[in-house]
Amino acid sequence: MTIASPSPKTKIRKNVLSHYRARGKRINNLWLIYSPKTDSDWILPSDRELIHWLVFLETNPEVKTFTLQPNLIISHDNEDNKGTIFDAVVTLTSGVTEYHEVKSGAGREPKAEDRSQLAAQLNAARKDNITYKRYNDIDLKPHAKFAMRWLNAISYAAVLREQDHKHFKSALSAVLHEKKKGCVREVLDSLNNYDQAVVLGLIVKFSISGLIHLDLTKQYFGFESKWSLSKN
């Protein structure tokens, strides 16, 4: 008898349930998100990690890829061996790797209960010769509105997952290189024979991939959003 493998939706459902139970008595929001940059679904256990992902990973042109579910790392020091799991392992376009940790609080000094973790993570980063970055409310709160604008924009790209649209990409790329900069409405006007939803999704994907810069600093993604061709 052949036993069918669990469907992707079933796996996601079980993963969400596992993360939900792991929260214990905490009441943090759980976010099930799709990342166009990694073409993967991820579960983020807090609003802080959502902002970190949107601002410092997904839409950061210096980030090539990342994982939000890294493996346990054993940190060795003179007293003990400690296991630690970073919130993200990040690979930059330069080839440099970074370890990221996201914590609550508005101070630069870690809370007493976090000091052991901080020591273990610093030791692990030094051992691996990897840059260690720690983000808290001071780093994240100023970007909250910007992050929500990008969360909205990524929904356009998420609709296109597992779809290639080679012809659309070629036509859009030609228009973008011809115009160099402008607003989204002008791009849509130039491609009025193409499905508007696909073009909008590809504009977001092109921005995440670094081909263009999409300006969402003052408004949500829409027809009047400004864009410009990236210099690199």
C-alpha positions in Angstrom: 0.0 0.0 0.0 1.3 3.4 -1.0 1.0 6.1 1.7 0.6 9.6 0.2 3.0 12.3 1.3 1.5 15.3 3.2 0.5 18.1 0.9 2.3 21.5 1.1 -0.8 23.0 2.8 -0.8 20.2 5.4 2.9 20.8 6.2 2.4 24.5 6.5 -0.6 23.9 8.8 1.4 21.6 11.0 4.3 24.0 11.1 2.0 26.9 12.1 0.4 24.8 14.9 3.9 23.8 16.1 5.0 27.4 16.4 1.7 28.4 18.0 2.2 25.8 20.8 5.8 26.8 21.2 4.8 30.3 22.2 3.6 29.1 25.6 2.0 31.9 27.5 3.3 34.6 25.2 0.7 36.4 23.1 3.0 37.4 20.2 1.4 37.5 16.8 2.4 34.7 14.4 3.0 35.7 10.8 2.9 33.2 7.9 4.6 35.0 5.1 5.9 34.4 1.5 9.3 35.7 0.6 9.8 36.4 -3.1 13.6 36.8 -2.5 13.9 33.2 -1.2 10.8 31.8 -2.9 9.8 30.3 0.4 7.1 30.4 3.1 8.3 31.4 6.6 6.7 31.7 10.0 7.7 34.7 12.0 6.9 34.6 15.8 6.5 38.3 16.4 5.8 41.7 14.9 9.4 42.7 15.6 10.7 39.8 13.4 8.2 40.8 10.7 9.6 44.3 10.6 13.1 43.0 10.6 12.4 40.6 7.7 10.7 43.3 5.6 13.2 46.1 6.1 16.6 44.5 6.8 16.2 41.3 4.7 13.6 41.1 2.0 13.8 44.7 0.6 17.5 45.3 1.4 19.3 45.3 -1.9 22.6 44.3 -0.1 21.0 40.9 1.0 21.2 38.1 -1.5 19.4 35.5 0.5 18.7 34.4 4.0 17.2 31.6 6.2 14.8 32.3 9.1 15.0 28.8 10.5 18.7 28.2 10.9 20.1 25.1 12.6 21.3 25.0 16.3 24.9 26.2 16.7 27.1 25.1 19.5 29.0 27.9 21.1 32.3 26.9 22.9 33.9 29.0 25.6 36.3 28.4 28.5 33.5 27.4 30.9 30.8 25.6 29.0 29.3 24.5 25.7 26.0 26.3 24.9 23.5 25.8 22.1 22.0 28.9 20.4 19.8 29.5 17.4 20.0 32.9 15.6 16.8 34.5 14.2 18.4 34.7 10.7 21.5 33.7 8.9 22.0 36.2 6.1 24.2 36.1 2.9 25.0 39.5 1.4 25.5 40.1 -2.3 29.2 40.6 -1.5 29.4 37.0 -0.3 29.7 38.0 3.4 27.6 36.1 6.0 25.8 37.7 8.9 24.1 36.3 12.0 21.0 38.3 13.1 19.1 38.3 16.4 15.9 40.2 17.1 15.0 41.1 20.7 12.4 43.2 22.6 13.4 46.3 24.6 14.5 49.8 23.9 17.9 49.8 25.5 21.3 48.8 24.1 22.2 46.8 27.2 20.6 43.3 27.1 18.2 42.2 29.8 19.6 40.0 32.5 17.8 36.9 31.0 19.3 37.6 27.6 22.9 38.0 28.7 23.7 34.3 28.5 22.3 34.1 25.0 24.2 37.2 23.9 27.4 35.7 25.2 26.8 32.4 23.4 25.9 34.1 20.1 28.9 36.4 20.3 31.2 33.5 20.9 29.6 31.6 18.0 30.0 34.6 15.6 33.7 35.1 16.6 34.4 31.4 16.2 32.9 31.4 12.7 34.4 34.8 11.9 30.9 36.1 11.0 29.4 39.5 11.6 26.8 39.5 14.4 23.9 42.0 14.4 21.3 42.5 17.1 18.1 44.4 16.5 15.7 45.8 19.1 12.9 48.4 19.3 15.3 51.3 18.7 16.2 49.8 15.4 12.8 48.5 14.4 10.1 50.9 15.6 11.0 53.8 13.2 10.5 51.5 10.2 7.1 50.1 11.2 5.0 52.1 8.7 7.5 51.5 5.9 7.4 47.8 6.6 3.6 47.7 6.4 3.7 49.4 3.0 6.1 46.7 1.8 4.0 43.9 3.3 1.1 45.2 1.1 3.3 45.4 -2.0 4.7 41.9 -1.5 1.1 40.5 -1.8 1.2 41.5 -5.5 4.3 39.4 -6.0 3.0 36.5 -4.0 0.2 36.0 -6.5 2.8 35.2 -9.1 4.6 32.5 -7.1 5.6 29.4 -9.2 4.8 31.4 -12.4 7.5 32.4 -14.8 5.9 34.9 -17.2 9.1 35.1 -19.4 7.3 37.2 -22.1 6.0 39.7 -19.5 9.5 40.0 -17.8 11.1 40.7 -21.2 8.6 43.4 -22.1 8.7 45.0 -18.6 12.5 45.0 -18.6 12.6 46.8 -21.9 10.2 49.5 -20.7 12.1 50.0 -17.5 15.5 50.4 -19.3 14.0 52.8 -21.8 12.4 55.1 -19.2 15.0 54.8 -16.5 12.6 56.2 -13.9 9.0 57.4 -13.5 5.8 56.2 -11.8 4.1 52.9 -12.0 1.1 54.3 -14.0 3.4 55.2 -16.9 4.8 51.7 -17.0 1.3 50.2 -17.1 0.3 52.6 -19.9 3.3 51.4 -21.9 2.2 47.8 -21.3 -1.5 48.3 -21.7 -1.9 45.0 -23.7 -0.5 43.0 -20.8 -2.3 41.8 -17.7 -2.1 44.6 -15.2 -2.0 42.3 -12.1 1.0 40.4 -13.6 2.9 43.6 -14.4 2.3 45.0 -10.9 3.6 41.8 -9.3 6.7 41.8 -11.5 7.5 45.4 -10.6 7.6 44.4 -7.0 9.7 41.3 -7.8 12.1 43.4 -9.9 12.5 45.8 -6.9 13.2 43.0 -4.5 15.7 41.5 -6.8 17.5 44.8 -7.0 16.8 45.7 -10.7 14.9 48.8 -9.7 14.4 50.9 -6.7 10.7 51.3 -5.6 10.0 54.3 -3.4 7.5 53.4 -0.6 8.8 55.8 2.0 5.6 58.0 1.9 2.8 56.0 0.4 1.6 52.5 -0.2 2.3 50.7 -3.5 0.1 52.0 -6.3 -0.2 53.7 -9.6 1.6 56.8 -8.4 4.5 55.0 -6.7 7.9 56.3 -8.0 10.6 53.9 -9.2 14.1 54.3 -10.7 16.5 51.9 -12.4 19.2 50.7 -10.1 22.7 52.0 -10.7 24.5 48.7 -10.3 
